[in-house]
Amino acid sequence: MDVLPDIHPVTDAMPPLPSRAARVFVLALALVLDAGCRAPTPAAGVTVLLEAPPDSLDDRFALTAHGQRLAQLISPGLLTFDDASRPVPQLAESFRDVSATVVEFILRPGLTFHDGSALTAEDVKATFDSLRDPKLGSPKRERYEPVDRVEVVDARTVRFHLKRPYAPLLAELSAAILPSERAGPGGIEAQGTHPVGAGPFRFESWPDEEHLTLVPFEGWHGGKPAVSRLTFRVVRDETTRVLELLKGRADLVVNGVSPAVLPALRKASHLRVVTKPGTGFTYLGINLREGPLADVRVRQALCHLIDVRPLVEHKLHGLAEPASSMLPREHWAFTATPGCGYAPEEAARLLDAAGYPDPDGPGGKPRLSFTFKTSTDRFRRAVALVMKEQLAKGGIAVEVRALEFGTFFEDVRRGRFELFTLKWAAVMEPDLLRGAFHSANVPGPENHWGGFNRGALKDPALDRVLDAATQASREERRTLYAEAQRELDADMPVIPLWHEASVAVVSSRLADFEPSAHGLLLPLAKAREVTPEDGGTP
């Protein structure tokens, strides 16, 4: 379930404010702190702020990051992924490859759903049969095309029979497991409005899109969570989110606060800022279909003119890691590649060789001109303007066009761009490389949404490597993905920028919370609520 594509503005996380506005804002926050005007917190429970409401709590239909992450708290899957993107058992006790086309899962003993019914292999089969059923209409149905059938061996054992070897399947088997009576089309409404699962928290209420309440599930296999109630509130405005934290009316925000205001939050005695290297991937997209950008030398020149270091240091306040690949450094399939590096002299040589000499020396007419599309999000626009300045020094003129997100994203999906920036919210399954760069995944009439190869890279050699990786063992996949990353390093279909850190602002009412590298909310199951009697914030 790692494919959280950049289809939702929430993936544009942590937008720093412009410098002057940031100084004014930080001063205002300091005054709030000095005034000590925190309002009383609720008598019990933990309040989590979200930037946007979930699109669905039924994981079969949830496509946004918030929808999927909230669904995981209620209805987790057979497995999940650790911070290095390795699959680890969740509702399953273990899993193994019986053969190249059969994967077996054994469930933990004594699993129950929130309604008290037992969770068995029949529920697992019903869940995945529903995901594959065209009558259900799940937007994730095509992900299960390699599955031929699901077999119940006994109450705790289920086997997935595949049409062909398909290593990325494990990523899709993290889908939420539902009671069999809710899995079919007839259960869509009930699961969508009052979801039932076997997760650490059970559904209590969802009175409107701004508020959602969950309570701990005593039957959770990992033990009842030590939080009496989870209240999720949608607060779209960042200033309001920060003030709610400062006033003690909220206890957790994950990846929803600007780096520019974190120093002020760190001064608050009742708050702590916790960070972890993240898997979100920000990149510069390039249209390879025609014109100068179809020449790899021009793409490499652009890469040599972009200096990521000052962007990471000043715009992201160090809360990011420069990227050389879509896969973060901590990923099990990551391999180091030479990359391009900041080298203006080499960029000039490449542009000369490509037939775009400097017409009249530095500061005169440009060698080339491009449009650079981005969203109206102030951080993404600020990043585009910095890159415009960097490219201009190498003789590349850029016109930045900031568009409303829906318009911007529609242009990207339809190939109406020369340059753009976007972010993948989380990168877990390395088969995402195939989705993003395989020739078969260039957007078109047949794969308008599913085609993530938006720049239209067509490299038959890379296609063969990525296809082979879907049928290989773990070690073979590591070798193949290393080859793929080296090939992408040479092709430069996108320019990797950075992997943003996962940042949580946590109140003293919430102990033992450590952020997930992927921005997941599952760490709440292991966190602990601190009451006034325990010495927490009153």
Disulfide bonds with the S-S distance in Angstrom:
Cys303-Cys340 1.75
